Amino acid sequence: MAAKNRLVIVEDEIIVAEDLAGTLTRQGYEIIGHASTGPEALRYCQVLHPDLVLMDIVLKGMMTGIDTAQRIKEEFDIPVIYVTAYADEKTLEQAKTTGPFGYILKPFTERELKSTIEMALYKHAMDRKVREKEAWLSTILKSIGDGVVVVDIHGKIDFMNSVAEMLTGCKLEQARSRSLPELIVLESKGIRIDLNRLIRDVIQWKKVLHLPDIIIKPREQTKEIPIDDCIAPLIGSDGKVMGVVLVFKDITERRLVEDEKEKIHAQLLHAQKMEAIGLLAGGIAHDFNNLLTVIEGNTNLAMMKIDDSNELFQGLVEIESAAERAADLTNQLLLFSRKQPMNFGAVPLNDVIRRMTKMLKLLIGEDVRLVTHLDANLDPIYGDRGTIEQIIMNLAVNARDAMPEGGSLTIGTRQIQIQADDVESMPEARSGTFVCMTVGDTGEGMSEEVIPHIFEPFFSTKTPGKGTGLGLSVVYGIVKQHDGWIRVSSKPGKGTTFYMYLPLVYEDILTRSDSEPKVRRLDGGGRKVLVVEDEQGVRIFLDAALKGSGFEVSMAANIKEAREMINRGMAFDLIFCDVVLPDGNGFEFVESVHKQNPNLPSILSSGYTGPKSMWDEIRKKGYRFLKKPFNLDELIVSIQEVLGR
């Protein structure tokens, strides 16, 4: 059985109230209270929570039925039906302000009373469901991550959720009934959007619009927020547009991710470009180094046949010097992209810096002055000349970029003694004698927050497209490979100076390099050498040099010819083989020969600086490697070493 609806009667006439109570009881309602004053009616509502109140307009005391109904509506949300004898226009107007659920004039019939009560209960139940639905929808709108703004057909704001409040910088209470352009400005690709016209277009065409690349600017703030925007019409059941809803999402984080992806993609493209340049440069260097080998080698041969008092001898010395400088130039051009084997030995650092001066001046431009302060009593460092040059080049490029308006680049060297006390202030340092190379500029400088990150891969303070962020990490890696350490001093607007501490050359290496004279002569004693070299000029030089030293020489332009000689039973005392050959790899060919004759001395040579040189594999196997271009002295020393071994 359904529960009875519980009613309270508010009537100052007791007889009328009792008669009304009897009628309602017969109709199946439960009467839970009878009040004759407004305060008494309010207490019943507070304590008993009736389903409906039947209210007379005239009551005892100061409160009228209209006053009481207004309080019941505001405080308890209980439906009220007026039961009164007053039907004048003034009373009706006052009663309407309270939103009654019915108005019954005395006298009335039982059917009229019943139908009015049932309609009131039903309407109140429906109103409550609508309000609950609205609250549910409002909660959803407030909780979603997108900003939602609803405007009416006149462009006035009806609703904003909390996200919209945050993005616009305005609360709903302040924004209600104001136009949207009063709160925000929308821009697309730098062009301001006419919001009023946009709203009118949506209402007219009844279509959803998506606006790309939108920036929202709150009127009362200076910030700009990138958003993903959608504006749509609100269409009622009758097909008419009731308003417009604007939905927008803050995509700042997404933009940052997209920007980072673009940055990484640009770095990848740059790395691929540099790899391609490296491969191209390696190929050019191979051919160029072959030519330089021919020039240097034949110059050396000519010098051996001419007395140094001959006037032609000095010309040959100049040719030899020019070839060496050309070899250095090729080496420097490959600094940014090469993957060259590190060849540690005694490196006169001052000489390296002096020989790079001309290229550095071209690199940094006319508006940057190059200054050097070189310690005249500097001992050689133990290092790899090529990667030391790379350090200087990378730091020079960074310095140039830090001085867009010009300035000074200073490179210095000094020999210092690191004491135990110094080590405490430089965690990576150790005591002993070191060479300190400094590279400083008068540029923009760096903040204390930036300095700890400068050696991290891909970290860069340059604008997008101005660098990969790898230069300083490469410098750091090279210095560490040299068993040294690096520190930096910099202040914004005061420039930057890098200090690199590099170990001196070991005593035995210094003694050996100083004591060993250049070898100009070698007695081959009729021993047989197989030369595998595809460059004709290099073959001619090697043939003359080896035959002039007493060797019997067999020449092969490729692996096929060399293998045919071996298969015919020709025996050799030494193999000199280029690594990169037209029909295969010289290292693999030598390896196959060594399977049959493991004690056969071999020298491998290449003008390539990248993976084609197969330096790692050659080093692991212990083969003698002679990098092109080489001169006669280097050739003879290499042969002497492998044959002596």
C-alpha positions in Angstrom: 0.0 0.0 0.0 1.3 3.4 -0.9 2.1 5.8 1.9 -0.4 8.5 2.6 0.6 12.1 1.7 1.1 14.1 4.9 -0.5 17.5 5.0 -0.5 20.6 7.4 -3.5 22.9 7.5 -2.8 26.6 8.3 -6.2 28.2 9.1 -7.2 30.7 11.9 -10.8 29.6 11.9 -11.0 26.3 14.0 -14.3 25.2 12.6 -13.1 25.7 9.0 -9.9 23.9 9.8 -11.7 20.9 11.3 -14.1 20.6 8.4 -11.2 20.8 5.9 -9.3 18.1 7.9 -12.3 15.8 7.8 -12.7 16.2 4.1 -9.0 15.5 3.4 -9.0 12.5 5.7 -11.9 10.9 3.8 -9.9 11.6 0.6 -7.0 9.5 1.9 -4.6 12.2 3.2 -2.9 12.2 6.6 -3.3 15.4 8.5 -0.3 15.8 10.7 -0.8 19.3 12.0 -3.1 22.4 12.3 -1.6 25.9 12.7 -3.4 29.2 13.1 -0.3 31.5 12.9 2.7 31.8 10.7 5.3 31.0 13.3 3.4 27.9 14.3 3.2 26.8 10.7 7.0 27.2 10.3 7.6 25.0 13.4 5.4 22.2 11.9 7.4 22.4 8.7 10.7 22.4 10.5 9.9 19.4 12.7 7.4 17.3 10.7 8.4 18.0 7.1 4.9 17.7 5.5 4.4 16.9 1.8 2.1 19.9 1.3 0.7 22.9 3.2 -2.8 24.3 2.8 -2.5 28.0 3.6 -5.1 30.6 4.4 -4.0 34.1 3.5 -5.4 35.8 6.6 -3.9 34.4 9.9 -3.6 35.4 13.5 -0.6 37.5 14.4 1.7 39.7 12.4 2.6 37.2 9.7 0.2 36.7 6.8 -0.3 33.5 4.9 1.7 35.1 2.0 4.6 35.9 4.3 4.5 32.4 5.8 4.3 30.7 2.3 7.4 32.7 1.2 9.4 31.5 4.2 8.3 27.9 3.7 9.3 28.0 0.1 12.8 29.5 0.8 13.6 27.5 3.9 11.9 24.1 3.5 11.0 23.7 -0.3 7.5 22.4 0.6 4.7 23.1 -1.9 1.9 25.5 -0.7 -1.7 25.8 -1.9 -3.6 28.9 -0.9 -7.2 28.2 0.4 -8.8 31.6 0.8 -11.9 33.7 0.3 -9.8 36.6 -1.2 -9.7 36.9 -5.0 -9.0 40.6 -5.5 -6.2 41.6 -7.9 -3.8 42.9 -5.3 -4.0 39.7 -3.2 -3.5 37.6 -6.3 -0.4 39.6 -7.3 1.1 39.2 -3.8 0.4 35.5 -3.7 2.0 34.9 -7.2 5.4 36.2 -5.8 5.6 33.1 -3.6 5.2 30.6 -6.4 2.2 28.7 -5.0 1.2 25.3 -6.4 -2.5 26.1 -6.3 -5.1 28.8 -5.4 -8.5 27.6 -4.2 -11.3 30.1 -3.5 -13.8 29.4 -0.7 -16.3 27.8 -1.0 -14.9 24.9 -3.1 -16.0 21.3 -3.9 -14.3 18.2 -2.7 -13.3 17.3 -6.3 -11.7 20.7 -6.8 -9.8 20.3 -3.6 -8.6 16.8 -4.5 -7.5 17.6 -8.0 -5.6 20.8 -6.9 -3.7 18.9 -4.2 -2.8 16.0 -6.6 -1.6 18.4 -9.3 0.4 20.3 -6.7 2.1 17.2 -5.4 2.9 16.0 -8.9 4.2 19.3 -10.1 6.4 19.6 -7.0 7.8 16.1 -7.6 8.6 17.0 -11.2 10.2 20.3 -10.2 12.4 18.5 -7.8 13.5 16.0 -10.4 14.3 18.9 -12.8 16.3 20.7 -10.1 18.2 17.4 -9.3 18.9 16.9 -13.0 20.1 20.5 -13.3 22.3 20.1 -10.2 23.6 16.9 -11.6 24.4 18.5 -15.0 25.9 21.5 -13.2 28.1 19.3 -11.1 29.3 17.6 -14.3 30.0 20.9 -16.1 31.8 22.2 -13.0 33.9 19.0 -12.6 35.1 18.5 -16.3 38.5 19.9 -17.3 37.1 22.0 -20.1 35.9 25.6 -19.7 32.2 26.0 -20.4 30.4 29.3 -21.0 26.7 29.5 -21.9 25.3 32.7 -23.4 21.7 33.5 -24.4 20.5 34.5 -27.9 21.4 38.1 -27.0 25.0 37.1 -26.2 24.7 37.6 -22.4 26.3 35.1 -20.1 24.0 32.6 -18.3 26.5 30.1 -17.0 30.2 29.5 -16.5 31.8 26.5 -14.9 34.8 26.8 -12.5 37.4 26.1 -15.3 35.9 28.9 -17.3 36.1 31.1 -14.3 39.7 30.3 -13.9 40.6 30.9 -17.6 38.6 34.1 -17.9 39.6 35.4 -14.4 36.0 36.2 -13.6 33.4 34.5 -11.3 30.0 33.6 -12.6 28.3 36.1 -10.2 30.3 38.9 -11.7 30.0 37.7 -15.3 26.2 36.9 -15.4 24.3 39.1 -17.9 27.5 40.5 -19.3 28.6 39.9 -22.9 31.5 37.5 -23.5 33.7 40.1 -25.2 33.7 42.1 -22.0 35.6 39.2 -20.3 37.9 37.8 -22.9 39.6 38.4 -26.3 40.1 35.5 -28.7 42.9 35.6 -31.3 43.8 33.2 -34.1 47.2 33.5 -35.6 47.5 37.1 -34.3 44.1 38.2 -35.7 41.4 39.2 -33.2 38.1 37.3 -33.5 34.8 39.2 -33.4 33.0 37.2 -30.7 29.6 38.9 -31.1 29.6 38.2 -34.8 30.7 34.6 -34.1 27.8 34.1 -31.8 25.4 35.6 -34.3 26.7 33.3 -37.0 26.3 30.2 -34.8 22.7 31.2 -34.0 21.9 31.9 -37.6 23.4 28.9 -39.2 22.8 26.5 -36.3 26.2 24.8 -36.8 29.1 23.9 -34.6 32.3 25.8 -35.2 35.9 24.7 -34.4 38.5 27.4 -34.3 42.2 26.3 -34.7 45.2 28.0 -33.1 43.2 30.0 -30.6 44.7 32.2 -27.9 42.5 33.4 -25.1 43.4 36.7 -23.3 41.4 37.6 -20.2 40.5 41.3 -20.2 41.7 41.9 -16.7 44.9 39.9 -17.0 48.1 40.0 -19.1 48.5 36.3 -19.7 47.8 34.5 -23.0 46.4 30.9 -22.9 46.4 28.6 -25.9 43.1 26.8 -26.1 41.2 24.2 -28.2 38.0 25.9 -29.0 34.4 24.8 -29.9 31.3 26.9 -30.2 27.9 25.4 -30.7 24.2 26.4 -30.7 21.8 25.2 -27.9 18.7 24.1 -29.8 15.3 23.5 -28.0 12.7 20.8 -28.7 10.9 23.3 -30.9 14.0 23.7 -33.1 14.7 27.2 -32.0 18.1 28.3 -30.8 18.0 29.1 -27.1 21.6 30.2 -26.8 25.2 29.3 -27.5 27.7 27.2 -25.6 31.5 27.9 -25.8 33.7 25.0 -24.8 37.4 25.5 -24.5 40.4 23.6 -23.1 43.7 24.9 -21.9 46.3 23.2 -24.1 49.4 24.9 -22.7 50.8 21.5 -21.6 50.0 19.9 -25.0 51.6 22.8 -26.8 54.7 22.4 -24.6 54.8 18.7 -25.5 54.3 19.5 -29.2 57.0 22.1 -29.1 59.4 19.6 -27.4 58.6 17.0 -30.1 59.3 19.6 -32.8 62.5 20.5 -31.0 63.6 16.8 -30.8 62.5 16.3 -34.4 64.6 19.3 -35.5 67.6 17.9 -33.5 67.1 14.6 -35.2 67.0 16.2 -38.6 70.1 18.2 -37.7 71.8 15.1 -36.5 70.9 13.3 -39.7 72.1 16.2 -41.8 75.4 16.3 -39.9 75.7 12.5 -40.4 75.2 13.0 -44.1 77.7 15.8 -44.2 80.1 13.6 -42.2 79.7 10.8 -44.8 80.2 13.2 -47.6 83.2 14.8 -45.9 84.6 11.4 -45.2 84.4 10.4 -48.9 86.0 13.7 -50.0 88.7 13.3 -47.3 89.5 9.8 -48.6 90.2 11.1 -52.1 91.9 14.2 -50.8 94.1 12.2 -48.5 95.1 9.9 -51.3 96.2 12.9 -53.3 98.1 14.3 -50.4 99.8 10.9 -49.8 101.0 11.0 -53.5 102.2 14.6 -53.1 104.0 14.1 -49.8 105.4 10.7 -50.7 106.8 11.7 -54.1 108.2 14.9 -52.6 110.0 12.9 -50.0 111.4 10.6 -52.7 112.6 13.6 -54.7 114.2 15.1 -51.6 116.2 11.9 -51.1 117.7 12.2 -54.6 118.7 15.8 -54.3 121.4 17.3 -52.1 119.9 19.8 -49.6 122.3 22.4 -51.0 120.6 22.2 -54.3 118.3 25.2 -55.0 115.4 22.7 -55.9 115.6 21.1 -52.5 114.1 24.2 -50.8 111.2 24.1 -53.2 110.5 20.5 -52.3 110.6 21.5 -48.6 107.9 24.1 -49.4 105.8 21.5 -51.2 106.1 19.1 -48.2 105.1 21.9 -45.8 102.1 22.9 -48.0 100.9 19.3 -48.1 101.1 19.0 -44.4 99.1 22.2 -44.0 96.5 20.8 -46.5 96.3 17.6 -44.4 95.7 19.8 -41.3 93.0 21.7 -43.2 91.2 18.5 -44.1 91.5 17.3 -40.5 89.9 20.6 -39.2 87.1 20.5 -41.7 86.1 17.1 -40.3 86.0 18.2 -36.7 82.2 18.6 -36.4 81.2 15.2 -37.8 84.1 12.8 -37.9 84.4 9.5 -35.9 88.2 9.3 -36.0 90.3 7.0 -33.9 91.9 8.8 -31.0 95.6 8.7 -31.3 97.2 9.7 -28.0 100.7 11.0 -27.8 102.7 14.1 -27.2 100.7 17.2 -28.3 102.3 20.7 -28.3 99.2 22.6 -27.3 100.6 26.0 -28.3 101.4 24.8 -31.8 97.9 23.4 -32.2 96.3 26.8 -31.2 98.7 28.7 -33.5 97.9 26.5 -36.5 94.1 26.9 -35.9 94.3 30.7 -35.6 93.5 31.4 -39.3 90.5 29.1 -39.4 89.2 30.4 -36.0 89.3 34.0 -37.4 87.2 32.9 -40.3 84.8 31.0 -38.0 84.1 33.8 -35.5 83.8 36.6 -38.0 85.3 40.0 -38.4 83.4 41.5 -35.4 85.0 39.2 -32.9 88.6 39.8 -32.0 90.8 36.7 -31.4 93.4 37.1 -28.6 95.9 34.5 -27.5 98.0 34.3 -24.3 100.3 31.3 -24.6 102.8 30.2 -22.0 106.1 30.1 -23.7 107.5 27.4 -21.3 104.5 25.0 -21.9 105.3 21.3 -21.8 103.4 18.9 -24.3 100.2 17.4 -23.1 99.3 13.7 -23.4 96.3 13.7 -25.8 94.8 13.3 -29.2 95.5 16.3 -31.4 92.2 16.0 -33.4 89.9 16.0 -30.4 91.8 18.8 -28.8 91.2 20.8 -31.9 87.5 19.8 -31.6 87.4 21.3 -28.1 88.7 24.6 -29.3 86.4 24.7 -32.3 83.3 23.9 -30.3 84.1 26.5 -27.6 84.8 29.1 -30.3 81.4 28.5 -31.9 79.7 28.9 -28.6 81.6 32.1 -27.9 80.7 33.5 -31.3 77.0 32.8 -30.7 77.2 34.5 -27.2 78.5 37.7 -28.8 76.0 38.6 -31.5 77.2 42.3 -31.3 80.9 41.3 -31.4 83.5 41.1 -28.7 86.7 39.3 -27.8 87.5 35.6 -27.8 90.6 34.8 -25.7 92.5 31.5 -25.8 95.2 31.0 -23.2 97.6 28.3 -21.9 99.6 28.0 -18.7 101.3 25.3 -16.8 100.2 25.1 -13.2 100.9 23.0 -10.1 97.7 21.7 -8.4 98.1 21.5 -4.7 96.1 19.4 -2.2 94.2 22.5 -1.0 93.2 23.3 -4.6 91.6 19.8 -4.9 89.1 20.7 -2.2 87.7 23.5 -4.2 87.6 21.5 -7.5 86.0 18.1 -6.8 87.2 16.5 -10.0 90.8 17.8 -9.7 93.9 15.9 -8.4 97.2 17.2 -7.4 100.1 17.4 -9.8 101.4 19.4 -12.7 98.8 20.2 -15.5 98.4 22.4 -18.5 95.3 24.7 -18.1 93.8 25.8 -21.4 91.3 28.7 -21.1 88.7 29.8 -23.7 86.9 33.0 -22.7 84.5 35.4 -24.3 83.0 38.8 -23.5 79.4 37.7 -24.4 76.1 37.4 -22.7 77.2 35.0 -19.9 75.1 32.5 -18.0 73.1 32.5 -14.7 74.0 30.4 -11.7 70.9 28.3 -12.4 72.0 27.5 -16.0 75.7 26.6 -15.3 75.1 23.2 -13.6 73.2 22.0 -16.8 75.5 23.2 -19.6 77.3 19.9 -20.0 74.0 17.9 -20.2 73.3 16.4 -23.7 70.7 18.5 -25.7 70.7 21.2 -23.1 70.9 24.6 -24.8 70.2 28.2 -24.0 70.1 29.1 -27.7 66.9 29.7 -29.6 65.4 26.8 -31.6 67.3 26.1 -34.7 70.5 27.6 -33.4 72.1 24.5 -32.0 71.7 20.9 -30.9 72.8 21.3 -27.3 75.6 18.7 -27.9 78.7 21.0 -28.3 79.5 21.3 -24.6 78.7 17.7 -23.8 81.2 16.7 -26.5 83.8 19.0 -25.0 83.2 17.5 -21.5 83.5 14.0 -22.8 86.7 14.7 -24.6 88.3 16.3 -21.6 87.3 13.3 -19.5 88.8 10.9 -22.1 92.0 12.8 -21.6 91.9 12.1 -17.9 91.4 15.8 -17.2 88.6 18.0 -15.9 86.8 21.2 -16.8 85.2 24.1 -14.9 83.4 27.2 -16.0 83.1 30.8 -14.7 80.3 33.0 -16.0 78.0 35.8 -15.0 75.1 37.4 -17.0 76.5 40.2 -19.1 80.1 39.5 -18.0 81.0 36.7 -20.4 82.1 33.1 -19.9 85.4 31.4 -19.5 86.1 27.6 -19.7 89.1 26.2 -17.9 90.3 22.8 -19.1 93.0 20.9 -17.1 94.9 18.4 -19.1 97.7 16.1 -18.0 101.3 16.4 -19.3 102.8 13.8 -21.6 104.3 10.8 -19.8 108.1 11.0 -19.5 108.8 7.8 -21.5 106.7 9.0 -24.4 108.4 12.4 -24.3 111.9 10.8 -24.2 111.1 8.4 -27.0 109.6 11.0 -29.3 112.5 13.3 -28.7 115.2 10.7 -29.0 114.0 8.8 -32.0 115.5 10.4 -35.2 113.5 10.5 -38.5 114.2 7.4 -40.6 115.0 8.1 -44.2 116.5 4.8 -45.2 115.4 1.1 -44.8 117.1 -2.0 -46.1 114.4 -4.3 -47.4 116.9 -7.1 -48.1 114.9 -8.4 -51.0 111.8 -9.2 -48.9 108.6 -9.4 -50.8 105.7 -6.9 -50.2 102.2 -7.2 -51.6 100.6 -3.7 -52.0 96.8 -3.6 -52.3 95.8 -0.1 -53.3 93.1 1.2 -55.7 94.5 4.7 -56.1 97.1 4.6 -58.9 99.1 7.6 -57.7 99.5 6.0 -54.2 100.6 2.7 -55.9 103.3 4.5 -57.9 104.6 6.2 -54.8 104.6 3.0 -52.8 106.3 1.1 -55.6 109.1 3.6 -55.9 109.5 4.0 -52.1 109.6 0.3 -51.4 111.8 -0.7 -54.3 114.1 2.1 -53.4 114.4 0.6 -50.0 115.4 -2.9 -51.3 112.0 -4.6 -51.4 110.4 -6.7 -54.1 107.0 -5.2 -54.8 103.8 -6.8 -56.2 101.0 -4.4 -56.9 97.2 -5.1 -56.8 94.5 -2.6 -57.6 91.8 -4.6 -55.8 91.1 -7.6 -53.6 90.5 -9.9 -56.6 94.0 -9.3 -58.1 95.6 -9.7 -54.7 93.8 -13.0 -54.0 94.8 -14.3 -57.5 98.4 -13.7 -56.6 98.1 -15.6 -53.3 96.2 -18.4 -55.0 99.0 -18.8 -57.5 101.3 -19.6 -54.6 103.1 -16.3 -54.4 104.7 -15.8 -51.0 105.0 -12.5 -49.3 106.9 -11.1 -46.2 104.6 -8.1 -45.8 101.1 -7.0 -46.8 100.3 -3.3 -47.2 96.5 -3.0 -47.8 94.1 -0.1 -48.1 90.9 -0.7 -46.0 88.4 0.7 -48.5 88.7 -1.0 -51.9 86.3 -1.1 -54.9 85.5 -4.8 -54.5 85.5 -5.3 -50.8 87.0 -4.5 -47.4 90.8 -4.6 -47.0 90.6 -5.5 -43.3 88.5 -8.6 -44.1 90.9 -9.6 -46.8 93.9 -9.4 -44.5 91.9 -11.4 -41.9 91.3 -14.2 -44.5 95.0 -14.3 -45.4 95.9 -14.5 -41.7 93.8 -17.6 -41.3 96.3 -19.3 -43.6 99.4 -17.4 -42.4 98.8 -15.9 -39.0 102.4 -14.6 -38.6 102.4 -12.6 -41.8 103.2 -8.9 -41.0 100.5 -6.5 -42.2 99.9 -2.8 -42.4 96.4 -1.4 -43.0 95.9 2.1 -44.3 92.9 4.4 -45.0 92.0 8.0 -45.7 88.5 7.6 -44.3 87.7 8.9 -40.9 84.3 7.2 -40.2 83.1 3.7 -39.8 84.5 2.6 -43.2 88.0 2.8 -41.7 87.0 0.0 -39.3 89.4 1.4 -36.7 87.9 -0.4 -33.7 88.2 -3.8 -35.4 91.8 -3.0 -36.5 92.8 -1.9 -33.1 91.3 -5.0 -31.4 93.2 -7.3 -33.8 96.4 -5.4 -33.2 97.2 -4.5 -36.8 99.4 -1.5 -37.6 97.3 1.3 -39.0 98.7 4.1 -41.1 96.3 7.0 -41.6 96.4 8.8 -44.9 98.0 11.1 -45.8 101.4 9.7 -44.7 104.9 10.7 -45.8 107.9 8.6 -46.5 109.2 8.7 -42.9 105.9 7.5 -41.5 105.7 4.7 -44.1 109.3 3.5 -43.3 108.7 3.7 -39.5 105.6 1.6 -39.8 107.3 -1.0 -41.9 110.2 -1.1 -39.5 107.9 -1.6 -36.6 106.0 -4.6 -38.1 109.0 -6.3 -39.5 111.0 -5.7 -36.3 108.1 -7.2 -34.4 
